[in-house]
Amino acid sequence: MPRESKAGAVATTIDRRVWPMIMLIGLMSVLLVKEISLPSPVILLCALVGLLGLLMTGLQHPELPFYVLVAYLPFSRVFVGDFGTEAFALNLTNILTIWALGTYWLNRLSRGQPLGQGTPLNVAIGAFALLGGLSLVLAGMNYGSWYLWEFVTPLKRWFTPVFFYFLTLWIVRDRRTIKTVATLIMVAVVLVALMAIRDYMDVGDSSFDKSRVGGIAEHSNTLGAFFDYYMFLLLGFFLVYARKLKAWLLLIPFALCFRGIMVTFSRGAYLAFAAGSLAACWFRSKFLFMAAVGIGLLLLINPVLLPAGIRYRMGMTLVRDPAEFGYAEDIAENFETSSSRRIEIWRGAIRMIKDYPWWGVGYGAFPRMIPNYTEVNLGFVDAHNSYLLIAAEMGIPTLVVFLFMLLMVWGYTYWLYRHTQDPSIKAIALGFLAGLIGLLVANMFGSRMDDQVVSSYFWILCGLIMRGVLIERQERLVRSAPHRPSARL
């Protein structure tokens, strides 16, 4: 085997076929911004032609249908793709997923290659999904068939993003594809930010509730979480390539994403952004982390330095001076209505978990059950905390598996960040590490893991990281045994 440089053969570029996918993302953004509604026959004709083309090319290059799926996912809520039929499970997400999976399987079978690849992370993610499905079945035995029929579709939508991990791990086979998919994700996130900023400019300051932008997620807090999960990929590339002048241009799209968070007026998203930024600095340089902490303390001491929108929104949280907290009979009295309601919901969720610690009340049943566990009638509400929601609906063992799965994802990502010699892969790993911290914080204040638009890219990135780890370990094995004939394979 020829001797490689320090970076080895890692100086691979992204797939040139990324440009049509970027144009596709741009086209969907324009259609959304201009509110252009195409007739169903036109959409159907374009879909048939496109799918036929993907079938012909995907048999040789199964990553192409996958690229299209990645480009489409952020717009899947707005452009459902049911062709006006509203038929069950007939939508563009399912079609593209089946198309990508089918072309991949046919490609592997024609070459006599195995279809999948086992990893420890597969087991953890599979166990989490299995326990989630089991919670629906067990609850259906108690509630009746109506419950199963009502929640089988939401459960399928919850399963779909999880399946994207396996789809990514199977289809993505090299560094170039990893970088291409990560590029598509970053482009999509930036365009979503631009659309959010434009929406805010159109709405203006007519009222606070109307000023909060929901964008592609159609919910402001969820949109804020979307940015917290994925915008740090841009920061990861900047920090890794900071010595190159062009890398500083990445601060522009990163700032646009930060502005996107601002126009959501989501306090949880603000805190998640701060946590993710500190995490990125910590993993890259302890000196940089100390500088970031210093800046953070300066902003806390002098809130006037914060952007006016953030200062206004965070200032709404407390209705009582912090020095008077001890005089309140209930800590919830110190906070405004939205925050005090969340505290009451969290208390009710804890009571619910105590009553159903093992298997929970069943997937999707939390909003119906929570009025029985709160002193104040809050109506049909969400848990506003993913960890409490998982424990309440699926049981404490499922929550433990979920947290262990996230710990495994963090461990593999950190290993890849420390050991890879490819700077682009290192940047992706660094950005995902920071985004993972942002995800952990964001889900403390909302249920942000059960939305397909927001969570799909998370599972795809998990698949990219796992594939990166497998590639890196295989190449390290080859380099450690150059005298073995099999090492050339």
MIMI-909662 format. One line per 4 residues: number of its first residue (from 1); for each residue y, x, z of C-alpha. Coordinates in Angstrom, 2 decimals. Last residue first. Layout:
N
NUM> Y:X:Z | ...
***
This chain:
489
489> -4.27:-8.80:0.71 | -3.61:-5.06:0.98 | -4.76:-4.97:4.58 | -8.24:-5.99:3.45
485> -8.87:-2.43:2.25 | -8.22:-1.02:5.76 | -6.25:2.22:5.88 | -2.92:0.49:6.31
481> -3.93:-1.05:9.68 | -0.74:-1.47:11.79 | 1.35:-2.40:8.76 | -1.02:-5.22:7.86
477> -1.02:-6.60:11.39 | 2.78:-6.44:11.52 | 2.85:-8.30:8.21 | 0.59:-11.03:9.57
473> 2.64:-11.31:12.75 | 5.88:-11.68:10.80 | 4.48:-14.28:8.43 | 2.99:-16.32:11.27
469> 6.22:-16.16:13.27 | 8.27:-17.22:10.25 | 5.89:-20.14:9.67 | 6.40:-21.24:13.26
465> 10.17:-20.94:12.92 | 10.21:-22.95:9.70 | 8.03:-25.66:11.25 | 10.31:-25.93:14.28
461> 13.24:-26.09:11.85 | 11.62:-29.08:10.15 | 11.12:-30.73:13.54 | 14.80:-30.32:14.39
457> 15.88:-31.37:10.90 | 14.24:-34.76:11.39 | 15.84:-35.40:14.81 | 19.26:-36.72:13.81
453> 18.55:-39.00:10.84 | 15.19:-40.08:12.26 | 16.60:-41.19:15.62 | 14.14:-40.96:18.51
449> 15.20:-37.59:19.89 | 18.82:-38.35:20.84 | 18.41:-40.59:23.88 | 21.67:-39.83:25.64
445> 23.39:-37.83:28.36 | 20.69:-35.33:29.31 | 19.62:-35.29:25.67 | 22.78:-33.43:24.70
441> 22.01:-30.63:27.17 | 18.51:-29.88:25.90 | 19.65:-30.23:22.28 | 22.51:-27.78:22.78
437> 20.02:-25.30:24.23 | 17.84:-25.82:21.14 | 20.88:-25.37:18.92 | 21.53:-21.96:20.47
433> 17.92:-20.90:19.85 | 18.08:-22.42:16.36 | 21.12:-20.33:15.46 | 19.46:-17.16:16.73
429> 16.24:-17.89:14.83 | 18.15:-18.59:11.60 | 20.18:-15.40:12.04 | 17.03:-13.33:12.68
425> 15.47:-14.83:9.56 | 18.56:-13.75:7.61 | 18.55:-10.29:9.21 | 14.91:-9.62:8.22
421> 13.52:-7.10:10.69 | 11.83:-9.78:12.78 | 10.82:-8.91:16.33 | 13.51:-10.19:18.72
417> 14.49:-13.35:16.86 | 10.86:-14.19:16.10 | 9.91:-13.86:19.75 | 12.89:-16.00:20.78
413> 11.87:-18.70:18.33 | 8.24:-18.63:19.50 | 9.26:-18.91:23.14 | 11.83:-21.66:22.54
409> 9.31:-23.74:20.61 | 6.77:-23.19:23.38 | 9.28:-24.32:25.99 | 10.05:-27.40:23.89
405> 6.33:-28.21:23.84 | 6.10:-27.71:27.60 | 8.98:-30.14:28.03 | 7.24:-32.74:25.87
401> 3.87:-32.20:27.61 | 5.53:-32.68:31.00 | 7.29:-35.82:29.74 | 3.96:-37.17:28.52
397> 2.39:-36.53:31.93 | 5.34:-38.36:33.60 | 4.72:-41.61:31.75 | 5.31:-43.00:28.28
393> 8.17:-45.49:28.70 | 9.76:-44.33:31.97 | 8.93:-40.63:31.57 | 10.12:-40.56:27.95
389> 13.30:-42.47:28.82 | 14.07:-40.31:31.84 | 13.84:-37.19:29.68 | 15.77:-38.70:26.79
385> 18.73:-39.77:28.93 | 21.10:-42.59:28.02 | 18.34:-45.06:29.03 | 19.40:-47.64:26.43
381> 20.70:-51.07:27.33 | 19.79:-54.78:27.06 | 21.74:-56.32:29.96 | 23.54:-54.37:32.66
377> 22.86:-56.85:35.45 | 23.93:-54.91:38.54 | 21.38:-53.93:41.16 | 19.27:-52.29:38.52
373> 15.48:-52.21:38.26 | 14.64:-55.61:36.76 | 17.43:-55.22:34.18 | 15.63:-52.01:33.02
369> 12.52:-53.77:31.72 | 13.65:-55.10:28.35 | 15.60:-51.94:27.47 | 12.65:-49.74:28.56
365> 9.96:-51.49:26.49 | 10.25:-49.32:23.37 | 7.05:-47.38:24.05 | 5.24:-48.74:27.08
361> 6.08:-49.33:30.75 | 5.07:-45.82:31.76 | 1.62:-44.28:31.44 | 1.25:-42.29:34.66
357> 4.29:-42.89:36.85 | 4.74:-46.66:36.41 | 6.36:-47.90:39.64 | 8.05:-44.59:40.46
353> 9.13:-44.26:36.84 | 10.83:-47.65:37.02 | 12.73:-46.63:40.16 | 13.89:-43.46:38.38
349> 14.98:-45.53:35.37 | 16.99:-47.85:37.65 | 18.85:-44.87:39.10 | 19.50:-43.56:35.61
345> 20.84:-46.96:34.52 | 23.22:-47.08:37.51 | 24.49:-43.60:36.72 | 24.94:-44.61:33.10
341> 26.95:-47.65:34.09 | 29.22:-45.45:36.23 | 29.86:-43.20:33.23 | 30.82:-46.07:30.92
337> 32.96:-47.83:33.55 | 35.04:-44.86:34.69 | 33.79:-42.58:37.42 | 34.45:-42.20:41.15
333> 32.85:-45.54:41.96 | 29.52:-44.16:40.75 | 29.45:-41.91:43.82 | 28.99:-44.99:45.98
329> 30.81:-45.67:49.26 | 33.74:-43.60:48.02 | 35.69:-41.60:50.62 | 33.81:-38.36:49.96
325> 34.95:-38.28:46.36 | 38.63:-38.18:47.41 | 39.27:-34.52:46.55 | 37.86:-35.18:43.06
321> 40.77:-37.63:42.42 | 39.42:-41.00:41.42 | 39.11:-42.59:37.99 | 37.11:-39.70:36.56
317> 35.68:-39.62:33.03 | 38.85:-40.43:31.08 | 40.12:-36.86:31.41 | 37.19:-35.66:29.34
313> 38.34:-37.82:26.44 | 42.01:-36.85:26.65 | 41.35:-33.12:27.02 | 38.89:-33.23:24.13
309> 41.38:-35.05:21.89 | 44.28:-32.79:22.92 | 42.46:-29.59:22.03 | 42.01:-27.43:25.15
305> 44.79:-25.05:26.20 | 46.27:-27.71:28.50 | 43.03:-27.53:30.45 | 44.27:-24.30:32.09
301> 41.80:-23.39:34.82 | 38.89:-24.81:32.85 | 40.11:-23.22:29.63 | 40.42:-19.82:31.30
297> 36.95:-20.20:32.78 | 35.56:-20.85:29.30 | 37.36:-17.85:27.83 | 35.90:-15.65:30.55
293> 32.44:-17.08:29.96 | 32.80:-16.28:26.25 | 33.81:-12.69:27.05 | 30.84:-12.35:29.38
289> 28.56:-13.67:26.64 | 29.97:-11.22:24.09 | 29.21:-8.38:26.49 | 25.70:-9.77:26.97
285> 25.23:-9.70:23.21 | 23.30:-11.84:20.72 | 21.14:-13.96:23.02 | 23.97:-14.56:25.46
281> 26.57:-15.32:22.77 | 24.34:-17.92:21.14 | 23.57:-19.43:24.56 | 27.27:-19.67:25.43
277> 27.94:-21.51:22.17 | 25.02:-23.85:22.74 | 26.18:-24.73:26.26 | 29.76:-25.39:25.10
273> 28.54:-27.51:22.21 | 26.24:-29.48:24.53 | 29.18:-30.17:26.86 | 31.31:-31.47:24.01
269> 28.41:-33.51:22.62 | 27.89:-35.15:26.01 | 31.57:-36.01:26.11 | 31.41:-37.73:22.74
265> 34.83:-38.28:21.18 | 33.08:-38.46:17.78 | 36.19:-36.97:16.15 | 35.78:-33.78:18.18
261> 32.20:-33.19:17.07 | 33.26:-33.23:13.43 | 36.07:-30.83:14.30 | 33.41:-28.49:15.61
257> 31.55:-28.94:12.32 | 34.71:-28.04:10.41 | 35.15:-24.98:12.64 | 31.64:-23.82:11.70
253> 32.48:-24.42:8.04 | 35.48:-22.07:8.42 | 33.79:-19.56:10.72 | 31.37:-18.78:7.91
249> 34.22:-16.99:6.12 | 33.84:-14.24:8.71 | 30.52:-13.34:7.10 | 32.33:-12.19:3.98
245> 33.80:-9.23:5.89 | 30.41:-7.82:6.82 | 30.12:-6.45:10.34 | 29.60:-10.00:11.67
241> 26.31:-10.39:9.76 | 24.17:-11.32:12.77 | 26.96:-13.15:14.60 | 28.10:-15.03:11.50
237> 24.57:-16.01:10.49 | 23.88:-17.37:13.96 | 27.20:-19.23:14.01 | 26.22:-21.07:10.84
233> 22.82:-21.94:12.31 | 24.81:-23.11:15.33 | 25.79:-26.24:13.39 | 22.27:-27.65:13.67
229> 21.54:-29.34:17.00 | 25.09:-29.74:18.26 | 26.19:-31.32:14.97 | 23.49:-34.01:15.13
225> 24.25:-34.58:18.83 | 27.83:-35.53:17.93 | 26.50:-37.96:15.33 | 24.34:-39.60:17.99
221> 27.32:-40.01:20.31 | 29.41:-41.56:17.53 | 26.86:-44.03:16.23 | 26.36:-44.96:12.56
217> 24.20:-41.82:12.21 | 25.70:-41.01:8.80 | 29.22:-41.27:10.19 | 29.69:-42.66:13.69
213> 33.38:-41.81:14.10 | 35.22:-42.78:17.29 | 38.70:-43.90:16.27 | 37.72:-47.58:16.35
209> 36.84:-47.37:20.03 | 40.03:-45.48:20.90 | 42.39:-47.75:19.01 | 44.59:-47.53:15.92
205> 44.65:-43.73:16.05 | 43.68:-43.06:12.45 | 40.85:-44.89:10.70 | 41.17:-43.12:7.35
201> 41.69:-39.69:8.90 | 38.68:-40.25:11.15 | 36.51:-41.15:8.18 | 37.67:-37.99:6.39
197> 36.71:-35.84:9.37 | 33.28:-37.48:9.50 | 32.77:-36.92:5.76 | 33.68:-33.25:6.11
193> 31.27:-32.90:9.03 | 28.45:-34.50:7.01 | 29.24:-32.01:4.25 | 28.92:-29.13:6.73
189> 25.60:-30.43:8.08 | 24.16:-30.87:4.58 | 25.11:-27.33:3.56 | 23.55:-25.90:6.73
185> 20.31:-27.84:6.22 | 20.08:-26.79:2.58 | 20.55:-23.15:3.56 | 17.79:-23.42:6.18
181> 15.46:-24.82:3.50 | 16.29:-21.93:1.17 | 15.90:-19.30:3.88 | 12.43:-20.53:4.81
177> 11.48:-20.82:1.14 | 12.45:-17.19:0.54 | 10.60:-16.04:3.63 | 7.26:-17.32:2.41
173> 4.72:-20.13:2.79 | 6.61:-23.36:3.42 | 4.36:-26.26:2.42 | 1.98:-26.42:5.38
169> 4.38:-25.58:8.21 | 7.02:-27.88:6.77 | 4.64:-30.84:6.48 | 3.38:-30.19:10.00
165> 6.89:-30.22:11.45 | 7.86:-33.17:9.25 | 5.17:-35.19:11.04 | 7.39:-35.30:14.13
161> 10.17:-36.80:12.00 | 7.80:-39.60:10.88 | 6.31:-40.43:14.29 | 9.47:-42.08:15.69
157> 9.84:-44.17:12.54 | 6.18:-45.16:12.95 | 6.87:-46.11:16.55 | 9.79:-48.28:15.44
153> 7.40:-50.02:12.98 | 4.63:-50.56:15.56 | 7.15:-51.96:18.03 | 7.34:-55.68:17.19
149> 3.76:-56.10:16.00 | 2.36:-54.36:19.06 | 4.53:-56.38:21.44 | 3.55:-59.68:19.82
145> -0.12:-58.72:20.26 | 0.02:-58.99:24.04 | 2.04:-57.54:26.89 | -0.69:-55.86:28.93
141> -3.02:-54.61:26.20 | 0.02:-53.82:24.09 | 1.27:-51.51:26.83 | -1.90:-49.44:26.53
137> -1.59:-49.26:22.73 | 2.10:-48.34:22.73 | 1.64:-45.64:25.39 | -1.26:-44.23:23.37
133> 1.03:-43.64:20.42 | 3.38:-41.54:22.54 | 0.42:-39.70:24.08 | -0.82:-38.83:20.60
129> 2.62:-37.61:19.48 | 2.89:-35.30:22.51 | -0.66:-34.04:22.04 | -0.01:-33.32:18.35
125> 3.13:-31.38:19.23 | 1.26:-29.29:21.80 | -1.76:-28.73:19.56 | 0.31:-27.76:16.55
121> 2.25:-25.33:18.75 | -1.01:-23.49:19.45 | -1.42:-22.91:15.71 | -3.84:-24.22:13.09
117> -3.24:-23.93:9.38 | -3.59:-26.65:6.79 | -4.97:-27.44:3.36 | -7.33:-24.51:2.89
113> -7.31:-22.91:-0.57 | -9.58:-23.72:-3.52 | -6.76:-23.26:-6.00 | -6.89:-26.81:-7.34
109> -7.28:-28.06:-3.77 | -4.12:-26.28:-2.65 | -1.99:-27.67:-5.47 | -3.41:-31.18:-5.08
105> -2.66:-31.06:-1.34 | 0.91:-29.85:-1.89 | 1.58:-32.42:-4.60 | 0.36:-35.18:-2.28
101> 2.31:-34.03:0.78 | 5.59:-33.76:-1.13 | 5.05:-37.13:-2.81 | 3.96:-38.81:0.43
97> 7.10:-37.54:2.16 | 9.29:-38.48:-0.81 | 7.92:-42.02:-0.84 | 8.13:-42.44:2.93
93> 11.75:-41.32:3.05 | 12.62:-43.32:-0.08 | 11.63:-46.62:1.45 | 8.76:-49.09:1.22
89> 7.33:-49.20:4.78 | 7.48:-53.04:4.79 | 9.25:-54.47:1.75 | 13.02:-54.88:1.87
85> 12.82:-55.35:-1.92 | 16.32:-54.15:-2.79 | 15.11:-50.84:-4.17 | 13.86:-49.81:-0.70
81> 15.84:-46.57:-0.98 | 17.34:-46.49:2.51 | 20.59:-44.93:1.37 | 22.64:-45.24:4.57
77> 19.91:-44.44:7.08 | 18.24:-41.86:4.84 | 21.46:-39.93:4.24 | 20.65:-36.99:6.52
73> 17.09:-36.94:5.07 | 17.93:-36.58:1.37 | 18.43:-32.83:1.00 | 15.32:-32.08:3.05
69> 13.26:-34.53:0.98 | 14.52:-32.98:-2.27 | 13.57:-29.51:-1.04 | 10.11:-30.83:-0.13
65> 9.63:-32.18:-3.63 | 10.39:-28.63:-4.87 | 8.21:-26.79:-2.32 | 5.06:-28.07:-4.04
61> 5.63:-25.64:-6.96 | 2.79:-25.94:-9.46 | 1.84:-29.55:-8.75 | 5.44:-30.15:-7.72
57> 6.78:-29.63:-11.23 | 4.97:-32.54:-12.85 | 5.10:-34.75:-9.76 | 8.77:-33.96:-9.15
53> 9.60:-34.95:-12.71 | 7.73:-38.23:-12.33 | 9.50:-38.83:-9.03 | 12.89:-38.27:-10.65
49> 12.19:-40.55:-13.60 | 10.88:-43.29:-11.31 | 13.77:-42.88:-8.85 | 16.40:-42.93:-11.59
45> 14.90:-46.14:-13.03 | 14.69:-47.79:-9.59 | 18.27:-46.85:-8.73 | 19.51:-48.26:-12.05
41> 17.47:-51.46:-11.56 | 18.86:-51.80:-7.99 | 22.48:-51.67:-9.10 | 24.48:-48.70:-7.73
37> 26.79:-49.19:-4.77 | 29.69:-46.74:-4.59 | 31.24:-46.55:-1.14 | 33.50:-43.70:-2.30
33> 32.52:-41.62:0.74 | 28.84:-42.55:0.53 | 28.53:-42.02:-3.21 | 30.42:-38.73:-2.88
29> 28.12:-37.53:-0.10 | 25.03:-38.53:-2.09 | 26.32:-36.50:-5.03 | 27.10:-33.48:-2.84
25> 23.60:-33.49:-1.38 | 22.19:-33.70:-4.91 | 24.44:-30.84:-6.04 | 23.08:-28.77:-3.16
21> 19.58:-29.63:-4.35 | 20.45:-28.58:-7.91 | 21.70:-25.28:-6.46 | 18.65:-24.56:-4.31
17> 16.60:-23.89:-7.43 | 17.80:-20.31:-7.18 | 15.44:-19.84:-4.22 | 17.04:-17.78:-1.50
13> 17.04:-14.01:-1.59 | 14.40:-11.67:-0.30 | 15.37:-8.45:1.46 | 12.28:-8.62:3.63
9> 10.17:-6.20:1.65 | 10.35:-3.66:4.40 | 13.52:-3.69:6.50 | 12.79:-0.18:7.62
5> 11.82:0.78:4.08 | 8.37:0.18:2.75 | 5.56:2.59:1.94 | 3.40:1.49:-0.93
1> 0.00:0.00:0.00
***
